[in-house]
Amino acid sequence: MLLTMKSLSLKLEDEIFQETEEILTKVHKSRNRYINEALEFYNKLQRRRLLARQLEKESKLVSADSLSVLSEFETL
């Protein structure tokens, strides 16, 4: 599988940069690999949050119908 890469210019806050550099020396990863993994993790987190928000929105849309169906089942 051939991966294509895109270049990115990134400005980091000094504290974040220093902490990242300290961690990189301990985990023995390149800065590029570390940032790629961090963004992949954050993207997954954001997708989960977006999905949760969508499910909550859709759940609210059908809640009245669900309560009505539940009430009908209880009367049976």
KATA-V495808 format. One record per residue. N is the residue number from 1. SS is DSSP state (A for helix, B for strand, O for the rest). PHI is phi in radians with two decimals (* if undefined). Layout:
BEGIN
N:SS:PHI ; N:SS:PHI
END
This chain:
BEGIN
1:O:* ; 2:O:-1.62 ; 3:O:-1.71 ; 4:O:-1.75 ; 5:O:-2.07 ; 6:O:-2.00 ; 7:O:-1.44 ; 8:O:-2.52 ; 9:O:-1.69 ; 10:O:-2.33 ; 11:O:-1.89 ; 12:O:-1.95 ; 13:O:-1.14 ; 14:A:-0.95 ; 15:A:-1.10 ; 16:A:-1.15 ; 17:A:-1.07 ; 18:A:-1.09 ; 19:A:-1.09 ; 20:A:-1.08 ; 21:A:-1.08 ; 22:A:-1.12 ; 23:A:-1.16 ; 24:A:-1.03 ; 25:A:-1.19 ; 26:A:-1.53 ; 27:A:-1.68 ; 28:O:0.96 ; 29:O:-2.17 ; 30:O:-1.28 ; 31:A:-1.03 ; 32:A:-1.05 ; 33:A:-1.08 ; 34:A:-1.05 ; 35:A:-1.18 ; 36:A:-1.05 ; 37:A:-1.15 ; 38:A:-1.13 ; 39:A:-1.19 ; 40:A:-1.08 ; 41:A:-1.07 ; 42:A:-1.14 ; 43:A:-1.08 ; 44:A:-1.08 ; 45:A:-1.04 ; 46:A:-1.15 ; 47:A:-1.07 ; 48:A:-1.11 ; 49:A:-1.12 ; 50:A:-1.12 ; 51:A:-1.12 ; 52:A:-1.08 ; 53:A:-1.12 ; 54:A:-1.14 ; 55:A:-1.10 ; 56:A:-1.10 ; 57:A:-1.09 ; 58:A:-1.20 ; 59:A:-1.12 ; 60:A:-1.14 ; 61:A:-1.16 ; 62:A:-1.83 ; 63:A:-1.08 ; 64:A:-1.10 ; 65:A:-1.11 ; 66:A:-1.10 ; 67:A:-1.15 ; 68:A:-1.14 ; 69:A:-1.12 ; 70:A:-1.07 ; 71:A:-1.10 ; 72:A:-1.12 ; 73:A:-1.11 ; 74:A:-1.15 ; 75:A:-1.28 ; 76:O:-1.31
END
